[in-house]
Amino acid sequence: MSIDRTVRRSQTITPFGVGGIYDFGSESFVAMDTTKWIIKGDPDVRLPRLERVLKVQGFRAASIASKALFPGALRSGSPVPYFRFPSWLFCPNCRAMTQWFSPMEKEGQHPYCESCGKKSHLVPMRFMAVCKGGHLTDIPWGKWAHIGSRNHCKNHRLEFKSDPKRGAGLQSLVVVCLNCKSENDLERLPYKDSLAGVMKNCSGTHPWQKRDLAEPCDQLPQVVQRGSSNAYYPVVASAIDIRVGEKKESSVFDLIKIHPQWQPLVTLKEFIKSYDDPMASKFIGPIIEDDKLQKLGVTAEVVWECLFNTGQEGGALPADDEDESLLIDEWKAFINPPESLPGAEFIAVKANFDDFVATLSKGELQSWTEFRRLIAQVTLAKKLRIVRALKGFTRLDPNYENLVTPSLGASANWLPANEIYGEGIFIALDPKALDTWEKQLPEQVLASMRNARKRSTLGFLPEVTDRFVLLHTLSHLLIRQLCFECGYSSSSLSERIYSDEEEEMAGILIYTASADSEGALGGLVREGLPDRLYGTFKTALFRANWCSSDPICNELKQQGVQGLNKSACHACTLVAETSCDHANSLLDRSVVIGTEDSPTIGYFNCLISLIEGSI
């Protein structure tokens, strides 16, 4: 029977994006680079704001495969290419090891053992070698079996045996050469630089690449398990489409701005006086000669209008933090939701709290007044479109200096991406109340977290500020409670943190992050209505006041990954890994609810006291 191997379209970005290991049953594959994708037509996923930041001309989603050929996405276009890796397989029955090559592949069939008569399905070895340059290779098992051996065996016949007499660890797993009887166990395999005796340096290639494409790499590969978290760190950029149904002219301007010659033209803006200027014509010419723009009737006059109609803000790329520039635009859209036109991808309205006050009892008015003092605004995002693009990946350390692009450095004007349609709740804190709290919060409260952040290898994490830790922790507490209230699974909700003192941003967006049936069912927006959000908020804060791991949890100065959390653990604060963009780090309940010794350090301390007093 032919095997129908499939992968979800969203999973081709993460966790099974380019360079990622995909385990399908007892088989293992690695996603090939985008130069191997069979692409047709123009990019099918567009978001000009994100395109300008990432300096590309569009995004492409994985095509829907028309046949059950592996590797396939779901089902109209060509399948997304994956490559069988590790190439070393072994038979669970006779334990014979086989190195599998591409010419041996048979469409829709599982590799089977030819050494024994049972034709057992071969399974991959669990270990592989990676380097900080992003390269991936097999462990040279033939050389590993002969470490310390005086036999000069050239025709290796290997077996992967398990010897219970050696113990229960990796020392019980042995690679044996049947020809010369040399053998070596795996006890030292996970050690640092364990391959120094069998490999001089990295091959500089990926499993599907030929040797003539090898890059110079002086790194010594390190051994990791296939499913190890440090084997693959995808780097994903995301943005919310905040267009509300602009006029045609705006969309034309967006297309002009993502043309490769646009940025050079912007830099010359102060030195040119008309579109007939020879210096300007050098860059305007290629723009108006673009096939797509010609069909839209773009002329030099239109390009000139776009240049001086948008100004530097709309034309230039962000100079400092590209992620921050994306968040600023979104923050403004949520604070002042624009009126949506037909066909808009962004529909949001402010929640009306005035009518809800009349329904409250006298005993709740004091708590409600405190709630409104701390919360400035709630915006209901009835329709959201989120685009997530894969910028690249790293291995061993999440260090962006070693970022490997999806095209492996080849010239490409697009990135793989997927789009999610959903809904969300945006909550903004009151700037005056937040400013007062930040000035009163002692520096030593988050001192240990700041020190841990300086030592951390997680370079993608933001700077530790009082504001960010408060917002991030509050977001996690609300996500955990909303899972109970609206029925979404924990992995279906995600967060975006809007924290910047200079831009006066202090808010969170909790939105549906699923690309399938849980995209937009209306339940999350309903939870943002005042009559439901107020109760959800109170319950979340009340539950955060006590953790089943207390007093250990609330007394620890450091816990979690690399000590980047304080009073936050799986029992009270942490959420699904897919829901958090910050590795479940930089969390502390004490800045939300306070502590027994210092209750005033909690931003919501007074509200919690009123809630407890009303019970």
ChimeraX attribute file (.defattr): number of C-alpha atoms within 10 A of each C-alpha:
attribute: neighborCount
match mode: 1-to-1
recipient: residues
	/A:1	6
	/A:2	11
	/A:3	12
	/A:4	13
	/A:5	15
	/A:6	18
	/A:7	16
	/A:8	15
	/A:9	24
	/A:10	21
	/A:11	15
	/A:12	22
	/A:13	24
	/A:14	20
	/A:15	16
	/A:16	22
	/A:17	29
	/A:18	28
	/A:19	30
	/A:20	24
	/A:21	23
	/A:22	23
	/A:23	16
	/A:24	11
	/A:25	8
	/A:26	10
	/A:27	17
	/A:28	21
	/A:29	22
	/A:30	23
	/A:31	24
	/A:32	23
	/A:33	22
	/A:34	23
	/A:35	15
	/A:36	13
	/A:37	16
	/A:38	13
	/A:39	14
	/A:40	10
	/A:41	5
	/A:42	12
	/A:43	16
	/A:44	14
	/A:45	19
	/A:46	18
	/A:47	20
	/A:48	22
	/A:49	22
	/A:50	26
	/A:51	21
	/A:52	23
	/A:53	19
	/A:54	19
	/A:55	18
	/A:56	17
	/A:57	22
	/A:58	23
	/A:59	26
	/A:60	19
	/A:61	19
	/A:62	28
	/A:63	21
	/A:64	17
	/A:65	19
	/A:66	14
	/A:67	16
	/A:68	18
	/A:69	21
	/A:70	20
	/A:71	22
	/A:72	25
	/A:73	26
	/A:74	20
	/A:75	16
	/A:76	10
	/A:77	17
	/A:78	20
	/A:79	23
	/A:80	26
	/A:81	22
	/A:82	25
	/A:83	18
	/A:84	22
	/A:85	26
	/A:86	26
	/A:87	22
	/A:88	22
	/A:89	25
	/A:90	25
	/A:91	23
	/A:92	15
	/A:93	15
	/A:94	16
	/A:95	19
	/A:96	22
	/A:97	26
	/A:98	21
	/A:99	13
	/A:100	18
	/A:101	11
	/A:102	10
	/A:103	6
	/A:104	8
	/A:105	12
	/A:106	10
	/A:107	11
	/A:108	15
	/A:109	14
	/A:110	17
	/A:111	18
	/A:112	17
	/A:113	23
	/A:114	14
	/A:115	15
	/A:116	13
	/A:117	9
	/A:118	11
	/A:119	13
	/A:120	18
	/A:121	18
	/A:122	24
	/A:123	23
	/A:124	23
	/A:125	19
	/A:126	13
	/A:127	18
	/A:128	21
	/A:129	21
	/A:130	25
	/A:131	24
	/A:132	22
	/A:133	23
	/A:134	25
	/A:135	23
	/A:136	26
	/A:137	21
	/A:138	19
	/A:139	23
	/A:140	14
	/A:141	20
	/A:142	20
	/A:143	18
	/A:144	24
	/A:145	24
	/A:146	22
	/A:147	14
	/A:148	12
	/A:149	15
	/A:150	9
	/A:151	12
	/A:152	8
	/A:153	16
	/A:154	9
	/A:155	11
	/A:156	17
	/A:157	16
	/A:158	23
	/A:159	21
	/A:160	22
	/A:161	19
	/A:162	17
	/A:163	13
	/A:164	11
	/A:165	8
	/A:166	13
	/A:167	11
	/A:168	11
	/A:169	10
	/A:170	16
	/A:171	18
	/A:172	16
	/A:173	19
	/A:174	19
	/A:175	23
	/A:176	25
	/A:177	24
	/A:178	14
	/A:179	13
	/A:180	17
	/A:181	14
	/A:182	21
	/A:183	21
	/A:184	21
	/A:185	20
	/A:186	17
	/A:187	13
	/A:188	13
	/A:189	19
	/A:190	15
	/A:191	12
	/A:192	12
	/A:193	14
	/A:194	16
	/A:195	22
	/A:196	12
	/A:197	11
	/A:198	16
	/A:199	16
	/A:200	12
	/A:201	15
	/A:202	23
	/A:203	20
	/A:204	21
	/A:205	20
	/A:206	22
	/A:207	19
	/A:208	18
	/A:209	12
	/A:210	9
	/A:211	12
	/A:212	7
	/A:213	10
	/A:214	14
	/A:215	14
	/A:216	12
	/A:217	16
	/A:218	13
	/A:219	16
	/A:220	21
	/A:221	31
	/A:222	23
	/A:223	23
	/A:224	19
	/A:225	15
	/A:226	23
	/A:227	14
	/A:228	11
	/A:229	12
	/A:230	15
	/A:231	26
	/A:232	25
	/A:233	23
	/A:234	22
	/A:235	21
	/A:236	15
	/A:237	18
	/A:238	19
	/A:239	21
	/A:240	22
	/A:241	21
	/A:242	25
	/A:243	20
	/A:244	19
	/A:245	17
	/A:246	13
	/A:247	9
	/A:248	10
	/A:249	12
	/A:250	13
	/A:251	14
	/A:252	17
	/A:253	22
	/A:254	19
	/A:255	18
	/A:256	25
	/A:257	26
	/A:258	22
	/A:259	18
	/A:260	17
	/A:261	16
	/A:262	20
	/A:263	18
	/A:264	14
	/A:265	23
	/A:266	19
	/A:267	12
	/A:268	13
	/A:269	17
	/A:270	8
	/A:271	10
	/A:272	14
	/A:273	11
	/A:274	14
	/A:275	19
	/A:276	14
	/A:277	12
	/A:278	11
	/A:279	15
	/A:280	21
	/A:281	16
	/A:282	15
	/A:283	19
	/A:284	24
	/A:285	15
	/A:286	14
	/A:287	25
	/A:288	21
	/A:289	14
	/A:290	13
	/A:291	10
	/A:292	14
	/A:293	17
	/A:294	12
	/A:295	10
	/A:296	12
	/A:297	10
	/A:298	18
	/A:299	16
	/A:300	18
	/A:301	14
	/A:302	16
	/A:303	22
	/A:304	17
	/A:305	13
	/A:306	20
	/A:307	20
	/A:308	13
	/A:309	12
	/A:310	12
	/A:311	12
	/A:312	13
	/A:313	8
	/A:314	17
	/A:315	23
	/A:316	18
	/A:317	17
	/A:318	15
	/A:319	8
	/A:320	8
	/A:321	9
	/A:322	15
	/A:323	15
	/A:324	15
	/A:325	16
	/A:326	18
	/A:327	20
	/A:328	16
	/A:329	14
	/A:330	18
	/A:331	23
	/A:332	13
	/A:333	17
	/A:334	25
	/A:335	20
	/A:336	13
	/A:337	20
	/A:338	16
	/A:339	12
	/A:340	17
	/A:341	14
	/A:342	8
	/A:343	11
	/A:344	17
	/A:345	19
	/A:346	25
	/A:347	23
	/A:348	25
	/A:349	17
	/A:350	16
	/A:351	16
	/A:352	13
	/A:353	14
	/A:354	9
	/A:355	10
	/A:356	12
	/A:357	15
	/A:358	10
	/A:359	11
	/A:360	12
	/A:361	9
	/A:362	9
	/A:363	10
	/A:364	14
	/A:365	14
	/A:366	14
	/A:367	21
	/A:368	17
	/A:369	13
	/A:370	15
	/A:371	18
	/A:372	13
	/A:373	16
	/A:374	19
	/A:375	17
	/A:376	17
	/A:377	18
	/A:378	25
	/A:379	24
	/A:380	24
	/A:381	25
	/A:382	19
	/A:383	21
	/A:384	23
	/A:385	20
	/A:386	23
	/A:387	20
	/A:388	24
	/A:389	26
	/A:390	22
	/A:391	22
	/A:392	25
	/A:393	25
	/A:394	25
	/A:395	24
	/A:396	20
	/A:397	18
	/A:398	20
	/A:399	17
	/A:400	15
	/A:401	10
	/A:402	15
	/A:403	21
	/A:404	21
	/A:405	21
	/A:406	23
	/A:407	21
	/A:408	19
	/A:409	11
	/A:410	11
	/A:411	8
	/A:412	14
	/A:413	16
	/A:414	22
	/A:415	26
	/A:416	23
	/A:417	27
	/A:418	24
	/A:419	25
	/A:420	19
	/A:421	21
	/A:422	25
	/A:423	28
	/A:424	28
	/A:425	25
	/A:426	26
	/A:427	23
	/A:428	21
	/A:429	19
	/A:430	16
	/A:431	17
	/A:432	12
	/A:433	14
	/A:434	19
	/A:435	13
	/A:436	11
	/A:437	19
	/A:438	16
	/A:439	10
	/A:440	11
	/A:441	16
	/A:442	12
	/A:443	10
	/A:444	9
	/A:445	16
	/A:446	24
	/A:447	13
	/A:448	15
	/A:449	26
	/A:450	17
	/A:451	13
	/A:452	19
	/A:453	22
	/A:454	12
	/A:455	13
	/A:456	14
	/A:457	13
	/A:458	19
	/A:459	15
	/A:460	13
	/A:461	14
	/A:462	12
	/A:463	13
	/A:464	19
	/A:465	16
	/A:466	19
	/A:467	20
	/A:468	22
	/A:469	24
	/A:470	24
	/A:471	24
	/A:472	24
	/A:473	24
	/A:474	25
	/A:475	24
	/A:476	24
	/A:477	23
	/A:478	20
	/A:479	28
	/A:480	19
	/A:481	19
	/A:482	24
	/A:483	16
	/A:484	12
	/A:485	16
	/A:486	14
	/A:487	11
	/A:488	19
	/A:489	16
	/A:490	19
	/A:491	17
	/A:492	20
	/A:493	27
	/A:494	23
	/A:495	23
	/A:496	21
	/A:497	22
	/A:498	25
	/A:499	25
	/A:500	16
	/A:501	13
	/A:502	6
	/A:503	11
	/A:504	13
	/A:505	20
	/A:506	22
	/A:507	28
	/A:508	23
	/A:509	23
	/A:510	23
	/A:511	27
	/A:512	30
	/A:513	23
	/A:514	20
	/A:515	19
	/A:516	14
	/A:517	7
	/A:518	17
	/A:519	20
	/A:520	22
	/A:521	13
	/A:522	15
	/A:523	17
	/A:524	26
	/A:525	23
	/A:526	17
	/A:527	20
	/A:528	22
	/A:529	19
	/A:530	18
	/A:531	16
	/A:532	12
	/A:533	19
	/A:534	17
	/A:535	12
	/A:536	19
	/A:537	16
	/A:538	19
	/A:539	17
	/A:540	19
	/A:541	22
	/A:542	16
	/A:543	13
	/A:544	22
	/A:545	19
	/A:546	16
	/A:547	19
	/A:548	11
	/A:549	13
	/A:550	14
	/A:551	11
	/A:552	11
	/A:553	22
	/A:554	21
	/A:555	12
	/A:556	14
	/A:557	18
	/A:558	19
	/A:559	17
	/A:560	18
	/A:561	14
	/A:562	15
	/A:563	19
	/A:564	26
	/A:565	26
	/A:566	24
	/A:567	26
	/A:568	27
	/A:569	22
	/A:570	14
	/A:571	14
	/A:572	21
	/A:573	23
	/A:574	22
	/A:575	22
	/A:576	18
	/A:577	13
	/A:578	18
	/A:579	23
	/A:580	20
	/A:581	15
	/A:582	18
	/A:583	18
	/A:584	24
	/A:585	26
	/A:586	29
	/A:587	31
	/A:588	28
	/A:589	28
	/A:590	28
	/A:591	27
	/A:592	25
	/A:593	27
	/A:594	21
	/A:595	18
	/A:596	9
	/A:597	7
	/A:598	10
	/A:599	17
	/A:600	19
	/A:601	20
	/A:602	20
	/A:603	22
	/A:604	22
	/A:605	20
	/A:606	17
	/A:607	23
	/A:608	24
	/A:609	14
	/A:610	16
	/A:611	18
	/A:612	11
	/A:613	9
	/A:614	11
	/A:615	5
